[in-house]
Amino acid sequence: MLLVPVVWLVVAVGVYIAALRSGMQALQWALAALFTGPFLLPLFNSHKRLLLCKVRGKNSSLFRP
């Protein structure tokens, strides 16, 4: 019973740290992760990638090993 809230809290803290490191609005992402839990991770990753592509430009490529 206690496992679900702990997992959601850990995901919210992780998303907060990842948003801070990526230069995104960390508090909004942390609150969204607090309410939706791990279901937010695909949306967060795609939003982070779109912001990176927007900053770097259309003709640049991203190196993903």
C-alpha positions in Angstrom: 0.0 0.0 0.0 2.8 2.4 0.8 4.8 1.4 -2.3 2.7 3.4 -4.8 3.0 6.8 -3.1 6.7 6.3 -2.6 7.2 5.4 -6.3 5.2 8.5 -7.4 7.2 10.7 -5.0 10.6 9.3 -6.3 9.4 9.9 -9.9 8.4 13.5 -9.1 11.8 14.2 -7.5 13.6 12.5 -10.5 11.6 14.6 -13.0 12.3 17.7 -11.0 16.1 17.1 -11.1 16.0 16.2 -14.8 14.0 19.3 -15.6 16.5 21.4 -13.7 19.4 19.9 -15.6 17.7 20.4 -18.9 16.8 24.1 -18.3 13.0 23.4 -18.3 10.4 24.6 -15.8 11.2 22.2 -13.0 8.4 23.0 -10.6 5.6 22.5 -13.2 7.1 19.2 -14.3 7.4 18.0 -10.7 3.8 18.9 -9.9 2.6 17.1 -13.1 4.7 14.1 -12.1 3.3 14.1 -8.6 -0.2 13.9 -10.0 0.4 11.4 -12.9 3.4 9.4 -11.6 5.5 7.4 -14.0 2.9 7.9 -16.8 4.4 11.3 -17.4 7.9 10.1 -18.3 7.3 9.5 -22.1 5.7 13.0 -22.4 8.6 14.5 -20.4 11.2 12.8 -22.7 9.5 13.9 -25.9 9.1 17.5 -24.6 12.8 17.6 -23.6 13.8 16.3 -27.1 11.6 18.9 -28.9 13.1 21.7 -26.8 16.6 20.5 -27.7 15.8 20.4 -31.4 14.2 23.8 -31.2 17.3 25.3 -29.6 19.8 23.6 -31.9 17.9 24.4 -35.1 16.2 22.3 -37.9 19.3 21.2 -39.8 21.4 20.0 -36.9 21.6 16.4 -35.9 21.6 15.0 -32.4 24.3 12.5 -31.4 22.7 9.5 -29.7 25.1 6.7 -29.1 
